[in-house]
């Protein structure tokens, strides 16, 4: 079931910055990109998060866009992931997979419960303008593409 065109499910999760982050609060200042990741151990997730980390300041400064990565792991492990990969974005811990389940879904793997990787661009009104759910762990939308998508008024920047 696709969420594109639907209202984004609201959530509140613990952040690696300390405290909590609520989706509806981030939308008060502009669009938000929700990036659901499988877990702290996922190298494909880390690689994708690095692409969002590279564009996060530019998107925030010029377009009031927040990046909120949701990682299906405990806060301690998520903090280790942020530090290990020197990410400039704060990660949100979703240890029970409740938020992942509302977006791209969850699955049982050899690592336990994991989120299914997905990217959601949520506009200022709370409507999901873009959704990509991974068919394979390496199937990922990258940060730079999302930047162009937002700056192209939520249209594919390459006309596809």
N, C-alpha and C positions, 0 to 999 in steps of 0.2 A: 504494500500500500504506500503510495507516494504522499508526502506531506507538502509538496510544492503547491503553492497557492493557498495553503491552509494557515491558520494561526499557529505560531510556534508554541509548543507546550512550555509553560513557565517552570522554572526550577531554581532552587537555591542549593549551592554546594560549597564545601570548604575549599579555600584557595591556598595555594602555596605562598601567597603573600601574607597569610594570616587573615582570620575572619572568614566571612562568607561572601560569595558573589551570587546575585540574583539576576536572571536574564532580563526581567522587566525593568530593573534598575539601569542596566546597561543601555537599554533601548531608549531611555529618556534623553540621551545625548546624541543618538544616531544609530545607524545600522550595527548589527552584531553578526559575527561569523562564529557559528558553533561547529567545533571540530571534534567529533567523537573518535576516540582512539581505543585500541584493544587493551592495552595495559602497559605498565612501566617497562616491561621486558621486550617490547616490540620494536625491532630496529626500523621497520618500515614506518611506524608511527613517529619515531624520533626524526627520521629523515624528512617526513612531511612537516612535522612541527618546526623544524629548522627553516623551511621555506616560509612558514607563516611568521616566525620570529623575525626573519629578514625584512618583511614588509610591514610589520605591526606598527612601528613608530610612524612611518609614512602614512599609513591608513588612518591612524588615530589623529595625527597632526593636521592632515589636509582634508580628511573626510569624516572625522568624528566616528570612526569605525572601531569597535572593540573586537578583539579576537578572544574567544573563550574556549580553550581546549578542555574537553571532558575526557578524563582517563579512568578506565575501569580498574582502579587499584586503590589501595589504602593511601592516605595523605602522606605518610612517611616515605613510601616508595615513589609516589608521584613527585615529591620534593627532591628525592635523589635523582630522578630522571631529569628534572629541570636543571639541576646543578651539573650533572654529568655531561649533558649536551649543551650547557651554557646558553640556555634559551632566554630570550628577552621577554617572553610572554609568561604570565603566571598560569599554572595549570590548576584544574579543578578536579578533586577526587570524587569519584563515583563508585565506591567500593562494592556496593550491592547491585550496580548496573541499572538502577531505577531510571536514571535519565537516559542512558543509552537505549534502554528498552522502549522509551517513549519516542525516540528518534529512529535510529537505524536498526535497533534490535540487539539482542545478545545471543551468545552461543556458548556451549560447554566445550572446552578444548583441554589439551594436556596441561594448560596453565590455570585451569579452573574456569570460572565464569568470565567471559570477555565481551566487550562491546564489539559490534560489527562496525568497521571504520566507515565514517560518513562525514560529509561537509554540508553545512546548511548556511545560506546567506539569508539573514532575517532583516527586512527593512524596518524603518523607523516606526511603522504602524504595527509591527509584530507579525507580518506576513512572510512566510518563507518564499523567497524569490528564486532560490536555486537549491537543489538537492542532488547529492551524488553519494550513493551507497556503494561501497566496494564489492565487486564480484569476487575479488581475490585480494589477499592482504597487500599486494603491491599496487593495486589499482587505486590511485589517489589523485585527488584534485590538489594542485599546488597553490601556494600563497600568491604568487605573482599573477596567475590566471584569475584568481578571485579579485585581486586589486583592479585588473582591467575590466572585469565583469561589473563591479560596482561603479566604476567611473564611466562605463558605457551604458548607464541608466538601466542596469539589470538585464542587459542583452549580451548574448555571446559576442565577445570582442572579435571573433574570427568569422562571424556570420554563419555558424553551423547550427 
